[in-house]
Amino acid sequence: MDLLSQQDQVDQAANYIKQLKERIDGLKGKKEMAMRAAGSNNDNLIDAMMIGLRLPVIDLRDMGSSLEVMLISGLNKNFMLYEVISILEEEGAEVVSASVSTVGDKVFHSLQAQVKISRVGVETSRVWQRLQELSYSTELLHYV
């Protein structure tokens, strides 16, 4: 492996670590807010964290050779996970893991995907556009 590609890998790893740190800091802030809300009023902790949040929410993160998609929907919303997987695969990504969790009346879907052909990559803006079209009727998407 030549020096340039090693340097690219180091840069990519450093950027990823920075993104994770920013994400942790944001989550800590949300946790503190939720804990304060739960301390003053012992209502559902998840509802305190989701004030003003309309569902479903789609969070798409481009990490170079991989993508992370987080979907949050309500129990009463019939979100078709297979459609999201199909979009990712049609756009050149291979889903390598997926998990689903239910907390209160919210359903959390997390998908990790890798680029199938690194030379070609995945056009993140196109994936975003298709996910937006999929969820158009709910009108809340979050792109980072």
N, C-alpha and C positions, 0 to 999 in steps of 0.2 A: 504494500500500500504506500503510495507516495505521500510526501509531507503535506501537500495541499489538501488531499482528501482527508488526512488525519486532522488537519486544522479545521476543515469544514465540519467534521464530526464533533470536535471539541466545541466549536461555536454553536452547533445545533444543540448539543447537550447543555451548554450554558444557558441558551435561550429557553430551553424546556424547563430547567431548574428555576429560572426567573419567573416563568409563567406559573409554575406550581407554587412558588412562594407568594406571588400576588393572589393566587386563588385561595391559598390557606389564609392569608390576611383577610381577604373578603369574607370567607366563611367564619373566621373568628369574630368578625364584626357582626355578622348575622346572628351568630350564636349568642353574643352578649346582648343584642337587642331582644332576642327571643327570651333569654333568661330574665331580663328586666321586665318584659311584658308578662311572663309567667309568674314572676314574683309579686307584681302588683295585682294581677288578676289571674286566677288559676284556670283560665280557659284553655282550650286545645292549643298546645305549643306550636304545632304546625300552622294553625290558622294565624297565630301571631306573626310567624315568619312570612306568611304569604299575603299580608295586607296589601290590597290593591292589585293582586296578581290574578290575571285571567288565564284560563287554561284552554288548550294546551300551550306549553312553552317548549320551544325547540332551541337548543344551544348547540352550535356547530363550531368545533375548534379544529383548525388546520395545524398540524404539527409536522409539516414537511412530508415525511413518507407515511404518515398515518393521519387518521381523522378520528375525532371523538364526537359522538352525537348523544346528547342528553335530552330526553323527552319527559315532560311532566304533564300528566293528564288527570282528569277526574275519573272516578269510578263510573260515572254516568256517561262519559264520552267514550264512544266506541272507536278508539284510535287503532288503526291497522298497522301494526308493527311490521308485518311482512312487506307493506308498501314502502316503508322507509328502507328496509333491507334491499328491496329490489332497486330503488333509486340509487343507493350506494353502489351496488354491483353493476348496474347499467352504466354508471359513470366511471368505472374503472377501479373501484375499491372492493376489497374482499373483507367481509365481516369476520373477525377472528374471535370476538367474544360479545356476548350480550347478557344483560342481567335485568331482572324486573323485581322491584320492591314495592310494597303497598304500605303506606303510612297514613293512617286516618282515611280520608276520602281521596287521597292523591296516589297516583300510580307513577313510579319513577322507572323509566327505561334508560339503560345506559348501553351504548354500542361502541365498540372499538373496531376500527377498520384499517387495513393496510392497503397501500397502493399496490395493484397487481403488477404493473410494469413501471419501474422507477423512472425510466427514460421518458415515458409519456406523462405520468403523474395523474392527478385528478384535478379537474377544474372546479375548485371550491365554490366559485360564484355560481356556476351552473347547478351544483348540488344544492346550494342554498336556495336558488330560484325554484327548483323543483320541490324542495321541502316546503317552501313558502306557498306554492300552488296547492300542495297537498293539504295544508292547514289553513288555506285562505279564509274559510268560513269563520274561523275563530279569531283571526286577526291579531294574534300576539306571537311574535317570533323574536328571538334574541340571538344576534350574531356577534361573536367575539373574534 
